[in-house]
Amino acid sequence: MSSNDDKPITARRFMEELRRYQRGSVTRRHFLGVTGLGAAMAVLGSAVPALKPRAAYAFGDLGDTLAFTTWPNYFNQKNIDDFTALTGVNVQISVFGSNEEMLAKLQAGGTGWDVFVPTNYTISTYNKLGLIDALDTAKLPNYDPASQESRFTGEATIDGKLYAVPKDWGTTGYVINTEKVTGDMTSWKQFWDRTMDDLSGRVMVHDYQLTTIGNALKYFGYSFNSVDPGELKQAEDLLIKAKPHLFAINSDYQPSMRNGDAWMSVCWTGDASQLHRDIPAMRYVLGSEGGEIWTDFYAIPKDAPHKEAAYVFVNFMLDPFVNAREVQAHGYPSTDSKTNALLPDKILNDPILYPAKDLLSKLEFGAAATLTDPLRAEIMARFKSA
Amino acid sequence: MTAATRSRIGTAAMVAPAALFFIVLLVLPLVVVLVYSFGLRAPAGGYQPGFTLDNYLNLPARAAAFLNTITLAPLGTLVTVLIAYPLAYFLAVKVSPRWRTLLLVLVIVPFWASQLLRIYAWMMILGNRGIPSLLFAAGLGDIRLLNTPFAVLLGMVYGYLPLMVFPIYVSLEKLDRRLLEASADLGASPFRTFLQVTLPLSLPGVATGSMLVFILLMGEFIIPAFLGGGKVFFIGNALVDLFLQSRNWPFGAAVSVALVAIMLVVIVIYMRFILGRSGTRRMVLS
C-alpha cells in the first residue's frame, strides 16, 4: 500500500488513465488523483472546492504558522506540504503518546496548539473542563454529517452542538511477527499467557492505561472500560506478574517490531497496516474476547492562537481527496463515505482496516470515566514503577 | 546617615537583584510544590486545594522507583568517575598541548547532537541487530542488552561523561608540576606520587564532577524511559507519569519533595566531608 501519489506518472500510464477517463470507466476524481493532476490543482486551489472562494481574498490573514498536535505515524506529509503551498501557513507538528498527556498539557494551559486530535472518549471531558468550544460548522463545508458513519461520530456532539469532527477510526488489537510467533493466536488470553511463557522478553504493551489495563481486563473477560475495583485488582495482578516478561512498555512499538527486538505488541490499526505493508510476516490480531474500537477527531482548543487557520486546516483535511491520501499513508480507515469512494478496493477490503463483523461487534468504545478514573491512572503508574 | 548605614544600604542594593532572583526562581516554586503536596487530586486530574497527608503516606507505592534511583544514580556516578579520571588524566598530563585542544573538543562533540538522538542510536546499538547479534555470532548465546539496568547504566555513563571529565581535567591541569618534582626528589615512586600528590589534589575536581553528575542522574528520566524500555523506572519517570498521565499533581508534588529531601541530605554530607577536607588542604598549600 505504498502511496504513489507523490511520484510522477509515466507518459504511458497517463494516456491509459486518460482513455479510461474518456470512456467513463473512472471518475474525474480518480483520474485527477492517479495522474497527479489533482495534487497540482490542489496547489492552485481549485481541487479543493471549499477553499476556492477563500483563495482569492482570505488566505492573507491566516498567520504564517499552525500548531498541529497529533499521534505518531498519523499523517501524510504530502497533504501538509500542499496545505502550506496553498495557504502559506507552515504546520508545526508535535506528537503525543496518550490522551492523558494531551489533556494534562491543555489543562496546564499555554500550549499554543491550534488543532489537536483527541479520541472519542475524551471529548466530553474537554467540553466539561471548558478546553474546547463548539465548532462553527459554517467554516467547515467539507464536513457533511450525511456522509459520516454515525456510530463513529456520536461522541463529538454534546447537547446538540458539534465539538469535533472525525479524522478516522480504528481498533486496538495486537500485532505478531509470524516468523517468530507460531501457533494460531486469536485471543487476549493467549496474548498474556504466551507473554509469560515462550514469548517472554519479546512482548510490548502501550504506555497507555486505556489499552494496557483494558486488554488485561479482557484476559478475564471483563469490560475494556471497567472501573470496578475488584476487576481492576485482578488486572493489576496480571500486569505485575507479566511485567518481568515484557520487552518494553512503550507506545512507539514500530521500531522494536521492525528490528526484531519485539515479536508481539499491543497495536493500533494503522501501525498494523504500516508494519504489514513493509513486512508481510506481521499479522494483526483482534482478541476474540473483544477490546477497543475508537474514533479520533480534529478539535480546536478554546485558546488556539490561529483559529482561522485552524478551521481552514481542518476543512482542508476533510476534503475527500485529501482525506483519501491520508488513509493511504497512515492506514487508518475513514469515517466518511465520500472518502471511501476514492479509495482503491485493496484498502477497502483490507481485513486489518475492516475486521470481520463477529470480531468487530464485540469491541467497545472507550468510556469517559476511564480517562478521569484515579484508580486506573494509579494502577498504570504502579505497574510501571513495580 | 552614618557611613556604616550608608554602606549597609549599598550592600543591600547590591544583593537585592540576586536575592530577588533566588526567591522568585528557587524559593517560590519550591513553596508551591510544598503546598501542592498536601493538596487533593481534582476529579478530572490536576490540583484541588485541601490538606491531607495521604500523598506522603502513599510514597511507598513508588518504592521501586526510589530504590532504582538511589542505587543506579550513585553507581552511575561511580562508574563515570572510574572512566572519566583516566581520560582526564590522559588529557591533562600525557597528551601534548598540540593534540590536547582537538581531543577536548572531541569530548564535547557528542553534546552537539540532541541527547534524544544519541539515545536512539544506543537503542540501535544495544538492540537485537546491534551488539547482541555480534555476541550471538561469536557463540555467546542470545544475550539481551536493551531495556535492562545495564543499558540504563551505560546510557547514563555515556550521557554524562563529559560533565565528569572537565572538572577533573581542570583540577589536574592546574596542578603545580613542582610538587611532582619535589615528590620525586624525596624518593617517591611515580605511583606513590600519584597516590599521595596528584590524586588528593584532584579530588576537588572529582567531587565537583560527581556532584554535577549525581544531581542530574537523580532527576534523569529520558535514559531510563528509552534504554530501560519503561521497565527500569526512576523517580523522574514516576514524576512524568504523575503529572502527565495520572494527572495527580499533589502526589507528584509529594514525590518531588521526597526527592529534594534526599538530595539535601546528600549535599549536606558532601559539604561536610569533601568540601571541608579539600578546603583545609588548599589552605595548607597556599
HADDOCK unambig.tbl for C-alpha pairs under 7 A between the chains (distance, minus, plus):
assign (segid A and resid 100 and name CA) (segid B and resid 244 and name CA) 6.60 0.50 0.50
assign (segid A and resid 100 and name CA) (segid B and resid 245 and name CA) 4.96 0.50 0.50
assign (segid A and resid 101 and name CA) (segid B and resid 244 and name CA) 4.79 0.50 0.50
assign (segid A and resid 101 and name CA) (segid B and resid 245 and name CA) 5.33 0.50 0.50
assign (segid A and resid 104 and name CA) (segid B and resid 244 and name CA) 5.38 0.50 0.50
assign (segid A and resid 104 and name CA) (segid B and resid 247 and name CA) 6.32 0.50 0.50
assign (segid A and resid 247 and name CA) (segid B and resid 147 and name CA) 6.88 0.50 0.50
assign (segid A and resid 248 and name CA) (segid B and resid 147 and name CA) 6.78 0.50 0.50
assign (segid A and resid 248 and name CA) (segid B and resid 229 and name CA) 4.39 0.50 0.50
assign (segid A and resid 248 and name CA) (segid B and resid 230 and name CA) 5.90 0.50 0.50
assign (segid A and resid 248 and name CA) (segid B and resid 231 and name CA) 6.32 0.50 0.50
assign (segid A and resid 249 and name CA) (segid B and resid 229 and name CA) 5.86 0.50 0.50
assign (segid A and resid 249 and name CA) (segid B and resid 230 and name CA) 5.05 0.50 0.50
assign (segid A and resid 249 and name CA) (segid B and resid 231 and name CA) 6.75 0.50 0.50
assign (segid A and resid 250 and name CA) (segid B and resid 229 and name CA) 6.70 0.50 0.50
assign (segid A and resid 250 and name CA) (segid B and resid 230 and name CA) 6.68 0.50 0.50
assign (segid A and resid 259 and name CA) (segid B and resid 128 and name CA) 6.81 0.50 0.50
assign (segid A and resid 259 and name CA) (segid B and resid 129 and name CA) 6.67 0.50 0.50
assign (segid A and resid 260 and name CA) (segid B and resid 128 and name CA) 6.27 0.50 0.50
assign (segid A and resid 261 and name CA) (segid B and resid 127 and name CA) 6.33 0.50 0.50
assign (segid A and resid 261 and name CA) (segid B and resid 128 and name CA) 5.09 0.50 0.50
assign (segid A and resid 372 and name CA) (segid B and resid 43 and name CA) 6.95 0.50 0.50
assign (segid A and resid 372 and name CA) (segid B and resid 44 and name CA) 4.93 0.50 0.50
assign (segid A and resid 372 and name CA) (segid B and resid 45 and name CA) 6.61 0.50 0.50
assign (segid A and resid 377 and name CA) (segid B and resid 245 and name CA) 6.99 0.50 0.50
assign (segid A and resid 377 and name CA) (segid B and resid 246 and name CA) 4.64 0.50 0.50
assign (segid A and resid 378 and name CA) (segid B and resid 246 and name CA) 6.48 0.50 0.50
assign (segid A and resid 381 and name CA) (segid B and resid 241 and name CA) 6.71 0.50 0.50
assign (segid A and resid 382 and name CA) (segid B and resid 61 and name CA) 6.70 0.50 0.50
assign (segid A and resid 384 and name CA) (segid B and resid 230 and name CA) 6.72 0.50 0.50
assign (segid A and resid 384 and name CA) (segid B and resid 231 and name CA) 6.56 0.50 0.50
assign (segid A and resid 384 and name CA) (segid B and resid 233 and name CA) 6.99 0.50 0.50
assign (segid A and resid 385 and name CA) (segid B and resid 62 and name CA) 6.25 0.50 0.50
assign (segid A and resid 385 and name CA) (segid B and resid 64 and name CA) 5.89 0.50 0.50
assign (segid A and resid 385 and name CA) (segid B and resid 65 and name CA) 5.65 0.50 0.50
assign (segid A and resid 385 and name CA) (segid B and resid 233 and name CA) 5.54 0.50 0.50
assign (segid A and resid 385 and name CA) (segid B and resid 238 and name CA) 6.96 0.50 0.50
assign (segid A and resid 386 and name CA) (segid B and resid 64 and name CA) 5.81 0.50 0.50
